[in-house]
Amino acid sequence: MRIRYIVPIANKRKVIIPDHWDFPMLGGALRVVEKDGLAIAFEVVYENQSTDLAPVIEKGSDGVAKYSIIGRDAQLPFIKIILNDAASFLQCYCDIRLSFGDVEVKYEGESLGEEERIAVKSMKVGKHEEPISLTFDMLTRAVMASEKSGGPRFEVALISAARAAISEQRFIDSFRYSFLLIESLYGEGQFRGAGLKGAFKKNTELRSIIEGVQRDHDWMKGETPSDTADLLNGNHGVDHVIDHLVDKRGFYFHGNVKRKDAWKPEQQEEAKTLAFFSMSIAYMVAHQAAAAMFHDDLAAKHFENAEKVGAVIMLQIKYDFKIPGENFLRDGQMNFHVAGTKVTPKLAFGVAQNFLQQFEHNLPTASLDQAECMVQGTEQKVFDIKFYNET
């Protein structure tokens, strides 16, 4: 059996390797995969392998098929180590990145008999990325805010770098970018540890952000144990957290390679919680920088522009409710005019949420029995809510 380990090149810039051939590596052969003259991946091929190394399909006890991978990682960890180290040599001269999170492994029979014994022909190890969901009013608000003043380019330069590093699992780099943003806005020009800690601790805005981020997350769940996770889940105050962040700044910014406890670029998991916590703080800073998008006058202007082009949907909600002490249902109606050209799940949820809030505000003691929302003048249903209240 032949096994192919394919590691994609993740560069945004195109990579050209004009001439190449099979090269021995870890008992196999290293090859360059090309498409339209461009290098798109590195492939390590092993010939004459046992079919026992291929994945097999086993039947679960509940009758549902499940995959049981046998021996697939016998070589993959070593391939990753060698190619990662090789890439680090090349990166001293140019920016070349490999996507180890999207490795594809192919199992190919070298004879008809082998082909028949291979149940799973290929397997891809990767992560699912959800598409970015952006409402149109977010775009229009951003445009209108930009017309009034410049955008938060400084904040975005650093938060974007921190976010990109997180996606590539470069947690140490991500922490650095997030900390640079925090330091630049709240550090008051201090660069020594004691001075920087003092500047952070006396800033009420930063203290409030750190307190909120620490409180609103479980910083240990599912993550690699670390001193950062221990601190965040140990009910320590903001001062201790600030001390920790600045100390980590010193460790990751100014670490000496001759130190016995020097950080190592291959030990990224140790900084994972630190990176996510720091980026959460940086996100809150970025949200404050984008506050101009959410001024009330922009919401009104967004709706006015929608009305001018006829992008408005009329929604009608008919509902039944009961007043305490009465044994019969009353009926009511609310109308909503919303900007849009079609009913989306997000729009339906927002209108339902708004309706429930208004109902509770207007009739705080009443109990809602059911509510039905329709597009006015049509038969298109938006949502139907039914409550089963005790009588």
Secondary structure, DSSP 8 states (H G I E B T S, - for coil): -EEEEEEEB--SS----SS---EEETTEEEEEEEETTEEEEEEEEE-S--GGGS-EEEE-TTS-EEEE--STTTTHHHHHHHHHHHHHHHTTTS---B-GGGEEEEEE-SSHHHHHH-S--EEEE----------HHHHHHHHHHHHHS---HHHHHHHHHHHHHHHTT-HHHHHHHHHHHHHHHHSTT--SHHHHHHHHHT-HHHHHHHHHHHHTS-SSTTS---HHHHHHTTT--HHHHHHHHHHHHHHHHH--TTSTT---TT--GGGHHHHHHHHHHHHHHHHHHTGGGG-HHHHHHHHHHHHHTT-EEEEEEEEEEE-TT-SS-EEEEEEEEEE-SS--HHHHHHHHHHHHHHHHHH-TT-EEEEEEEEETTS--EEEEEE-----
